[in-house]
Amino acid sequence: MAKVCQITGKRTRVGNNVSHANNKTKRKFFPNLQKKRFFIPSTGEWITMKVSTSALRTINKNGIEATIRKAYEKGTLSI
């Protein structure tokens, strides 16, 4: 599975390592993804999602159902 957050759509970014001598080599910046289970009260079932830690904070603040609904409307939800 790709290193992509299922809520926010955050994915791997590409940049440069820059040495003291200003040499540049390619590197990757990975999002801080966690595999987490969530309980959906309306359906009574558990779902497992790969989410970034910033998405976890949003879920804690707004609730899982509201966050999933908003991500679906925005088009970033990938289940």
TIRO-2110 file (N, C-alpha, C; in Angstrom, 1 decimal):
// TIRO-2110
0.8, -1.2, 0.0, N, 1, A
0.0, 0.0, 0.0, CA, 1, A
0.9, 1.2, 0.0, C, 1, A
0.5, 2.3, -0.7, N, 2, A
1.2, 3.5, -0.8, CA, 2, A
1.3, 4.2, 0.5, C, 2, A
2.3, 5.1, 0.6, N, 3, A
2.4, 5.9, 1.8, CA, 3, A
1.6, 7.2, 1.6, C, 3, A
0.3, 7.0, 1.7, N, 4, A
-0.6, 8.2, 1.5, CA, 4, A
-1.7, 8.1, 2.6, C, 4, A
-1.9, 9.3, 3.2, N, 5, A
-3.0, 9.4, 4.2, CA, 5, A
-4.3, 9.3, 3.5, C, 5, A
-5.2, 8.4, 4.1, N, 6, A
-6.5, 8.2, 3.5, CA, 6, A
-7.5, 9.3, 3.8, C, 6, A
-7.2, 10.2, 4.7, N, 7, A
-8.1, 11.3, 5.0, CA, 7, A
-7.6, 12.6, 4.4, C, 7, A
-6.4, 13.0, 4.6, N, 8, A
-5.9, 14.3, 4.1, CA, 8, A
-5.3, 14.2, 2.7, C, 8, A
-4.9, 13.0, 2.2, N, 9, A
-4.2, 12.8, 0.9, CA, 9, A
-2.7, 13.2, 1.0, C, 9, A
-2.2, 13.4, 2.2, N, 10, A
-0.7, 13.7, 2.3, CA, 10, A
0.0, 12.5, 1.7, C, 10, A
1.1, 12.8, 0.9, N, 11, A
1.9, 11.7, 0.3, CA, 11, A
3.4, 12.1, 0.4, C, 11, A
4.2, 11.2, -0.1, N, 12, A
5.6, 11.4, 0.0, CA, 12, A
6.0, 12.6, -0.9, C, 12, A
6.9, 13.5, -0.3, N, 13, A
7.4, 14.6, -1.1, CA, 13, A
8.9, 14.4, -1.4, C, 13, A
9.4, 15.1, -2.4, N, 14, A
10.8, 14.9, -2.8, CA, 14, A
11.5, 16.3, -2.6, C, 14, A
12.7, 16.2, -2.1, N, 15, A
13.5, 17.4, -1.9, CA, 15, A
15.0, 17.0, -2.0, C, 15, A
15.8, 17.9, -1.5, N, 16, A
17.3, 17.7, -1.6, CA, 16, A
17.9, 17.7, -0.2, C, 16, A
18.9, 16.8, 0.0, N, 17, A
19.8, 16.9, 1.1, CA, 17, A
20.8, 17.9, 0.7, C, 17, A
21.1, 18.9, 1.5, N, 18, A
22.1, 19.9, 1.1, CA, 18, A
23.3, 19.8, 2.1, C, 18, A
24.5, 19.5, 1.6, N, 19, A
25.6, 19.4, 2.5, CA, 19, A
26.2, 20.7, 2.8, C, 19, A
27.2, 20.7, 3.7, N, 20, A
27.9, 21.9, 4.1, CA, 20, A
28.6, 22.6, 2.9, C, 20, A
29.0, 21.7, 1.9, N, 21, A
29.7, 22.2, 0.7, CA, 21, A
28.6, 22.5, -0.4, C, 21, A
27.4, 22.5, 0.0, N, 22, A
26.2, 22.9, -0.9, CA, 22, A
26.0, 21.9, -2.0, C, 22, A
26.5, 20.6, -1.8, N, 23, A
26.2, 19.5, -2.7, CA, 23, A
24.7, 19.1, -2.4, C, 23, A
24.0, 18.8, -3.5, N, 24, A
22.6, 18.5, -3.4, CA, 24, A
22.4, 17.0, -3.9, C, 24, A
21.7, 16.2, -3.0, N, 25, A
21.3, 14.9, -3.4, CA, 25, A
19.9, 14.7, -3.1, C, 25, A
19.2, 13.9, -3.9, N, 26, A
17.7, 13.7, -3.7, CA, 26, A
17.4, 13.0, -2.5, C, 26, A
16.3, 13.3, -1.8, N, 27, A
15.8, 12.6, -0.7, CA, 27, A
14.3, 12.6, -0.7, C, 27, A
13.7, 11.9, 0.2, N, 28, A
12.2, 11.8, 0.3, CA, 28, A
11.8, 12.3, 1.7, C, 28, A
10.7, 13.0, 1.8, N, 29, A
10.0, 13.4, 3.0, CA, 29, A
8.8, 12.5, 3.1, C, 29, A
8.7, 11.6, 4.1, N, 30, A
7.6, 10.8, 4.3, CA, 30, A
6.6, 11.4, 5.3, C, 30, A
5.3, 11.2, 5.0, N, 31, A
4.3, 11.7, 6.0, CA, 31, A
4.3, 10.7, 7.2, C, 31, A
4.0, 11.3, 8.4, N, 32, A
3.9, 10.5, 9.6, CA, 32, A
2.6, 9.7, 9.7, C, 32, A
2.6, 8.5, 9.1, N, 33, A
1.4, 7.7, 8.9, CA, 33, A
1.3, 6.7, 10.0, C, 33, A
0.1, 6.5, 10.5, N, 34, A
-0.2, 5.5, 11.6, CA, 34, A
-1.4, 4.6, 11.1, C, 34, A
-1.3, 3.3, 11.3, N, 35, A
-2.4, 2.4, 11.0, CA, 35, A
-3.3, 2.4, 12.2, C, 35, A
-4.6, 2.8, 12.1, N, 36, A
-5.4, 3.0, 13.2, CA, 36, A
-6.8, 2.4, 13.0, C, 36, A
-7.4, 1.8, 14.0, N, 37, A
-8.8, 1.3, 13.9, CA, 37, A
-9.8, 2.3, 14.5, C, 37, A
-10.9, 2.6, 13.8, N, 38, A
-11.9, 3.5, 14.3, CA, 38, A
-13.2, 2.8, 14.3, C, 38, A
-14.0, 3.1, 15.3, N, 39, A
-15.4, 2.6, 15.5, CA, 39, A
-16.3, 3.5, 14.9, C, 39, A
-17.2, 3.1, 14.0, N, 40, A
-18.2, 3.9, 13.4, CA, 40, A
-19.5, 3.6, 14.1, C, 40, A
-20.0, 4.5, 14.9, N, 41, A
-21.2, 4.2, 15.7, CA, 41, A
-22.5, 4.0, 14.9, C, 41, A
-22.6, 4.7, 13.8, N, 42, A
-23.8, 4.7, 13.0, CA, 42, A
-24.0, 3.3, 12.4, C, 42, A
-22.9, 2.7, 12.0, N, 43, A
-23.0, 1.3, 11.3, CA, 43, A
-22.6, 0.2, 12.3, C, 43, A
-22.0, 0.6, 13.4, N, 44, A
-21.6, -0.4, 14.4, CA, 44, A
-20.5, -1.3, 14.0, C, 44, A
-19.6, -0.8, 13.2, N, 45, A
-18.4, -1.6, 12.7, CA, 45, A
-17.1, -0.9, 12.9, C, 45, A
-16.0, -1.6, 12.9, N, 46, A
-14.7, -1.0, 13.0, CA, 46, A
-14.1, -1.0, 11.6, C, 46, A
-13.4, 0.1, 11.3, N, 47, A
-12.6, 0.3, 10.1, CA, 47, A
-11.2, 0.5, 10.4, C, 47, A
-10.3, 0.0, 9.6, N, 48, A
-8.8, 0.3, 9.7, CA, 48, A
-8.4, 1.2, 8.6, C, 48, A
-7.8, 2.3, 9.0, N, 49, A
-7.3, 3.3, 8.1, CA, 49, A
-5.8, 3.7, 8.3, C, 49, A
-5.2, 4.1, 7.3, N, 50, A
-3.8, 4.6, 7.4, CA, 50, A
-3.9, 6.1, 7.3, C, 50, A
-3.7, 6.8, 8.5, N, 51, A
-3.9, 8.2, 8.6, CA, 51, A
-2.6, 8.9, 9.1, C, 51, A
-2.5, 10.2, 8.8, N, 52, A
-1.4, 11.0, 9.3, CA, 52, A
-1.7, 11.4, 10.7, C, 52, A
-0.7, 11.8, 11.5, N, 53, A
-1.0, 12.2, 12.8, CA, 53, A
-1.8, 13.5, 12.9, C, 53, A
-1.6, 14.4, 11.9, N, 54, A
-2.5, 15.6, 11.8, CA, 54, A
-3.9, 15.2, 11.6, C, 54, A
-4.2, 14.2, 10.8, N, 55, A
-5.5, 13.7, 10.6, CA, 55, A
-6.1, 13.1, 11.9, C, 55, A
-5.3, 12.5, 12.7, N, 56, A
-5.7, 11.9, 14.0, CA, 56, A
-6.2, 13.1, 14.9, C, 56, A
-5.5, 14.2, 14.9, N, 57, A
-5.9, 15.3, 15.7, CA, 57, A
-7.2, 15.9, 15.2, C, 57, A
-7.4, 15.9, 13.9, N, 58, A
-8.7, 16.4, 13.3, CA, 58, A
-9.8, 15.4, 13.7, C, 58, A
-9.6, 14.1, 13.7, N, 59, A
-10.6, 13.1, 14.1, CA, 59, A
-10.9, 13.3, 15.5, C, 59, A
-9.9, 13.5, 16.4, N, 60, A
-10.2, 13.7, 17.8, CA, 60, A
-11.0, 14.9, 18.1, C, 60, A
-10.8, 16.0, 17.2, N, 61, A
-11.5, 17.2, 17.4, CA, 61, A
-13.0, 17.2, 16.9, C, 61, A
-13.1, 16.7, 15.7, N, 62, A
-14.4, 16.7, 15.0, CA, 62, A
-15.2, 15.4, 15.0, C, 62, A
-14.6, 14.3, 15.3, N, 63, A
-15.2, 13.0, 15.2, CA, 63, A
-14.9, 12.3, 13.9, C, 63, A
-15.0, 11.0, 13.9, N, 64, A
-14.6, 10.2, 12.7, CA, 64, A
-15.6, 10.4, 11.6, C, 64, A
-16.9, 10.4, 11.9, N, 65, A
-17.9, 10.4, 10.9, CA, 65, A
-17.9, 11.8, 10.1, C, 65, A
-17.8, 12.9, 10.9, N, 66, A
-17.7, 14.2, 10.3, CA, 66, A
-16.5, 14.4, 9.4, C, 66, A
-15.3, 13.8, 9.9, N, 67, A
-14.1, 13.9, 9.2, CA, 67, A
-14.1, 13.1, 7.9, C, 67, A
-14.7, 11.9, 7.9, N, 68, A
-14.9, 11.1, 6.7, CA, 68, A
-15.8, 11.8, 5.7, C, 68, A
-16.9, 12.3, 6.2, N, 69, A
-17.8, 13.0, 5.4, CA, 69, A
-17.2, 14.2, 4.7, C, 69, A
-16.4, 15.0, 5.4, N, 70, A
-15.7, 16.2, 4.8, CA, 70, A
-14.6, 15.7, 3.8, C, 70, A
-13.9, 14.7, 4.1, N, 71, A
-12.9, 14.2, 3.2, CA, 71, A
-13.5, 13.7, 1.9, C, 71, A
-14.7, 13.0, 2.0, N, 72, A
-15.4, 12.5, 0.9, CA, 72, A
-15.8, 13.6, 0.0, C, 72, A
-16.4, 14.7, 0.6, N, 73, A
-16.8, 15.9, -0.2, CA, 73, A
-15.7, 16.6, -0.9, C, 73, A
-14.5, 16.6, -0.2, N, 74, A
-13.3, 17.3, -0.7, CA, 74, A
-12.7, 16.4, -1.8, C, 74, A
-12.9, 15.1, -1.8, N, 75, A
-12.4, 14.2, -2.8, CA, 75, A
-11.1, 13.6, -2.4, C, 75, A
-10.6, 13.7, -1.2, N, 76, A
-9.3, 13.1, -0.8, CA, 76, A
-9.5, 11.7, -0.1, C, 76, A
-10.7, 11.3, 0.2, N, 77, A
-10.9, 10.1, 0.9, CA, 77, A
-10.6, 8.9, -0.1, C, 77, A
-9.7, 8.0, 0.4, N, 78, A
-9.4, 6.8, -0.4, CA, 78, A
-9.5, 5.6, 0.4, C, 78, A
-10.6, 4.9, 0.3, N, 79, A
-10.9, 3.7, 1.0, CA, 79, A
-11.0, 2.5, 0.1, C, 79, A
END
